[in-house]
Amino acid sequence: MRFVSLAFLLAAPLAAQGSLLTTTFAGGNGQNGNMFDITATNAVVISGFDVNLSTPTADIEVYAVTGGGTFVGKESNAALWTLVGTATGVVNSGNNVATSVPIAVNVPIAAGQSMGFYVTTTAGGGVNYTNGTGVGNVFAQDANIQFREGVGKSYPFATTFTPRIWNGNIYYVLAAGQSLTTTFGNLNTISAGNMFDVTALQNVAITGCDVSLDPGVWDLAVYTLTNGSTYVGNETNAAAWTLLGSAIGVVSNGFNVPTPLPIAINSSIGAGQTRAFYITCTNGNGMNYIGGTSAGAVYAQDANIQIREGAGLQTPFTTVFTPRVWNGTLRYATIPLNSAVNTAVGAGCGYEFRSVYEQFTSGALSNNPFDLNGTALRWTNAGTFYVVDNVVASFVAPTAAAVNVAPGLLDGQQAFTLTAPMPVPGGTTTTLNVCTKGYVATGVGNGIDYTPTGAELIAFPETTWACWADYDQTILGSGLILYEQVGGVAYVTWNGVRTYQNAAASNTFQFQFNIATGNVTLVVNSVGAAAAWPVVVGYSPGGTSLNPGSKDISALVGAGAIFLDPSDRAVTLSALSLPLIGSTWQLGVGNIPANGVIGVEVFGLTDPLLDDLTVIGMPFCGLRASLDVLNAWFIGSSTHVYGLSIPNSLYLMGLNIHTTTAVFQVPAVNPFGAITSRGLRGTIGNQ
């Protein structure tokens, strides 16, 4: 099993997934990086950044102020910052243009709060920025966020240059603010603080809280477990926790009364995930809580989160009392849900089609004039399949003994018995059923249809050869539809038959069935029906088969024979999972031919919409994913599983990723040497 990271796609600027605020790309100055503040008018989650790089490549780091708040006063103190993520080898998209930073930021900002960010290249890299007018001035804003002027920085927390305007794009999603309360009814002893777990039922960002404090003045701190899981087993392990923020001198509003905690928690939890929090007084036992029934039991929940029973602790990370229920209110923001979707596009190939057809019309729908006049096609019986090619064959004039098919009928059919069984792929037939509409079948089950389409041809229940249109042998001056068997050949002839919608359009063509070999030849003298009515020329075995789409038959047989396989052996491609952020999009390839040697996985950001690669020697084969990333594997079985690792970045929601596969065979089945599966389009979401 092979997995590719989606990070490669983030190396190029993408259309905003959510909302976008641009500062400027004017440049004019530069250093390693910038610190700046973003203020949220409405609750948001900052999902990603584009930057203005000044070097060909760069390693980039993104930091956020621990616990939230402005960067001012923290310019040189690395201990006050949390590293959000790193990206190495980011390629510059150009001077003073956007270069995407492939880092899942996912930092929430509550309405009315500010968050300081530090976006920087490491030593040897650099960004372009612009001189400012004053640190903290609003430089760019929309209805939801404000970008404020900041400073330039030497890496990592060295010289500060002020004021400076960071050049870039800020991606974000709106997050609706809500809250959930456990209780404010203290019935137990007071201690320093509580550890407890929060489970997200959908994507949320915890932004803040109210706590239950004893009367007095308290110093408090909020931690989260660094690996984002349950607190159980980490109660006394301080190294396992990350400080989100602290506050000194918080005055209690009173016993069992909510006291807002002036700390921006700013911690995201993905749907279905659990994250532990530790809220504690650092200057004594000032936290009120109640006894619980079972650690981990759900105590309070709404449609979005569950707060679970946890533990009480004395001074930080020391004596543990369990189970205990934290008393308080969690404030959080829901992150909009976007459904992940898999969509199949195109069809597989590899001479795996049992049917072939071309749909002609001079009308506006397809504008494909008939181009087979004066030609002959032959279906050569190869035992289990047909080989279709153009041949030199003569029209044989009907004799006086030829029988008029369905005499006097516009819409009619008539069955004729052959003098001996004629082999057809998969068996034999002793009957030819002739329909006045221009198709001949091995049985009477197709019915009579004067509106020809390729989709109907491949769905016919009887094996059928077609030069199908709305012919009318009853019009004054029209020739007749004739059947006769001469020696070992059965002839079915439209001999100057007119067209229903255009009485002046004459049609002369002939099917020749070699009873001994099973070869079938279509000789076309002149078909004028397509000037006013669709014409479908082709072949399909009985029963529904894969639809190859309308093909340019003259071009295909001009480039080489068409092989119609006895079964639908298309290489298959299926989605085994949904393309969810923070997960792996798993894909399965099946029906790989036994002579397959090397397979290739293709990922791309666009769909080339190519359904027939005859021009490069791959007839019937398509390409439904741009060639952004190619990965090869050696074929060892008829199946293969591969995948795409999708970062846990809201920046990606709504993005379409395209994939397809190719298989190279020995011996090759076409000049190019490969066949392809259908394509899949994955729309990234969070549910």
Secondary structure by P-SEA (a helix, b strand, c coil): cbbbbcccccccccccccbbbbcccccccccccccbbbbbccbbbbccccccccccbbbbbbbcccccccccccccccccccccccccccccccccbbbbccccccccccccbbbbbbbbbcccbbbbbbbbccccccccccccbbbbbbbcccccccccccbbbbbbbbbbbbbbbbcccccccccccccccccbbbbbccccccccbbbbbcccccccccccccccccccccccccccccccccccccccccccbbbbccccccccccccbbbbbbbbbcccccbbbbbbccccccccccccbbbbbbbccccccccccccbbbbbbbbbbbcbbbbbbbbbccccccccccbbbbbbbcccccccccccccbbbbbcccccbbbbbbbbbbbbcccccccccccccccbbbbbbcccccccccccccbbbbbccccccccccccccccccaaaaaacccccccccccccccccccccccccccccbbbbbbcbbbbcccccbbbbbbbbbcccccbbbbbbccccccccbbbbbbcccccccccccccaaaaaaaabbbbbccccccbbbbbcccccccccbbbbbccccccccbbbbbbcccccccccccccccccccccccccbbbbbbbcccbbbbbcccccccccccbbbbbbbbbbbccccccccccccbbbbbbbbcc
